[in-house]
Amino acid sequence: MSASIEQRRHLATSIPGPRSIELMARKKSAVAQGVGTTLPVFAIEAGGGIVKDVDGNQLIDLGSGIAVTTVGNSAPRVVEAVREQVEAFTHTCFMVTPYENYVAVSEALNRLTPGDHDKRTALFNSGAEAVENAVKIARAHTKKSAIVAFDHAYHGRTNLTMALTAKSMPYKSGFGPFAPEVYRAPLSYPYRDAKDVDGAVAAQRAIMYIEKQVGADNLAAIVIEPIQGEGGFIVPADGFLPALAQWCTANDVVLIADEVQSGFARTGAMFACDHEGVVPDLIVTAKGIAGGLPLSAVTGRAEIMDAPHVSGLGGTYGGNPIACAAALATIETIEADGLVERAREIERLMLDRLNRLQADDDRIGDVRGRGAMIAVEIVKSGTDEPDPALTGAIAAAAHRAGVIVLTCGTYGNVLRFLPPLSIGDALLNEGLDVVADALEETR
């Protein structure tokens, strides 16, 4: 962590402070209005579990830049690796004069991702770009075109990934037409499914839809988040993912696991697929992969990954040497510092506290998640009706008190918690105290 930041919440001004207000005015006159922000504060330094703003406020970070700074901001190994790489060279383009770091990151991902089969990896810049390339690879391998995604899915903001994404506003509205041959199947959503719909039943429901309305003979791939991110941190019922995987294998359909948000120790396993022993054909990673630098990857079965022709995959910045150096240092930090187990410790602490809050407040309809990827679904008292207004009010109250929390969900009624794994227990508990106060304030 950044040793210069004391690990405590501190409000030097109201949120936002005067300097952040000035900068927000500059943003308004210089940055396209379509680029929104969650908090109206401007960061100047971050480390451990704290983000410091330009007014001297120190906020508890329960967002990790949307699951990016899993190993913490300014993680020492990452900082040193980036410094060394910048001094050596910043770019040559791997497609022109390659460099070892790209190969080393690929080797590490081939080792770490689920399954012991022969694998290959290709590196890109963002999660959306990697999802697009996974679809390209699956189509090249199967010679089929249709793709199935799921209710509540989020896969990105490019044209193809908008088609895969379920929620219209703000991600898709007004931006069509979208890429064709994309279909949507029902997900397992334990909180909102009927009580008799377990994982096996939900999987059969999805498979029946796919077989009747798409057809396995036309289907190149199923794209699924093992734990959904923007859709609401939905954890499918046990058995749902394995049943889909078995069906894909039997029907020559590529199973693509989008682990952009759930990967790299975030869920208390290196990858969320590991919780049920699911081995996807292709796995997409980004966010937590490189400690805050832009990098993404597609990793998968060698025979599938090698299907595209030479130069069919790539990009000028894909696998940038600085990002690759950061990724190797991030992976070393996860393994050397026991961050998979740390995520499990965070899960135990958070679920204990949030379940106790739920017992006293029927506006918390559901508490769910794994590792340091935990959410509460907010509903109107005495019902299961989503309450996005209350969710926003709770988040805003936490923000004013100096705690970064994020919202998500198809209905806009989910509070999600993504603390960096470098956060200490005391700071995490204080952040949850603030959330509890925000719940009480909004009664």
Phi, psi and omega in degrees: 000165176287111186294344184282348182256118174294137185276072176209150175284136181210127177251104178278333178220178168291165178255116002275158176274175186299321180292320177295324177298318178298314182292326178294325175295320176295319177302314183300325183271350185239333187252140178305136185294342178292345177270101183270172175224149180279313178245140180274046178235150182250123184285147176234338182197152178205150177182153183061243177243023185236138168244126180257135181257177186292346178263005180089003175287141177243114185257140174286129187264104174249027181233334179052036181059039187062060172070022182268312185270056182302319180275005181097151174292142177056039177301131190305315181296322180293314180302314182293318180296319179294316180302313181297319182290320178300321180292332180279301173190153183261336185190140166225344190078115182301332180282351178255293174233101185293169183216159190293325185304321179300314180295319181295319177296318178299317178298318180296317179293322176298327179283320191275328186289158187301143176096149180250019178284169177292130185232161171224159181225146169232140185252144181222200187253317186230165177300316181299318179297321179292320177300314179303316181290327175298319177296316177303314182297316180297319179294321179296322182286315187271341187062025176242165189241332187289147178230138175248129170242184190236160172309142175072005185291150167226125180230358177140184187239006172282174187299311180294317183287336170296322177298324179286329181288141186274316191284130183286298183262125011261004195279329189237336190303122177085002186253002182284178005284156184258170180300139181280178176062037173241128183235157184238131180246158179286137180268160165282120182228085190307322182293326185252352173285158172300153187299333181271006180263093176271187183299319181295317180294317179297321178295317179296323176300314179293316182296320178299317177301313183298315182293322185278324188254348177238304181094125182301328181293342180257352193264118177280317188202152165254129178248123183214142170273120180302325165231122185291147181264269182303333181292347176129021180055042181282124176260111180301151179299149179307135178097342182294308182294315178300323179295318176297318180298317179297318180296318179299315180299318182289342188239018178054045177244132181281127175267115179255117176265118176271098180252033180302315182266333188263356185275171174062061172075355186303321187260012183085011167218162180301321175223148184298329177303331184296336183297329179244014178067025180278131178247099180289159174288319176229142176232132182255129180229154177192221177038265186289004187292330192222029171062022178117350177266152184285116178201145173213170184207153163242126179234139180185188183303134187304318184291334177278312182298329182273004182293317179296148179292161179302132183075007173286342176240151176145196183158150186305315186259356184301126182069039177309139185299327179291315178297322178295319177299318178296321181295316179299320178291325177295313179298318177299319180296316179301315184284317184288327185262007176063043187283341173297313178292325178299320177299323178293323177296318178298319177302313182299316181295313185290316182295322178300313182290315183290325176294325176291322175296320180297322181298334182256001186213105184283002172282346172271099184285326184208145171238126186207170177126178179221147177060227178261039177227080190238147181217157169235136178261124186263130182229167176287139186310130176081005182223180168248020180284126181302143180234079181294328180295315178296319179301315178296323180293320178296314179299317181296321178295320177296318179300316180298331181270002174093031177232127178275112172233155183241156174246162178194191177104145178306323182263004179068025188239027181240127170269125181244146183236122182227061183294148172298147181287354176273356182290143177276159181300319183297317181292320178297316178298321179295319177299319178291327174301317180295319177298318178299318177297322179295321175300316181292321181297331184263011178293000000 
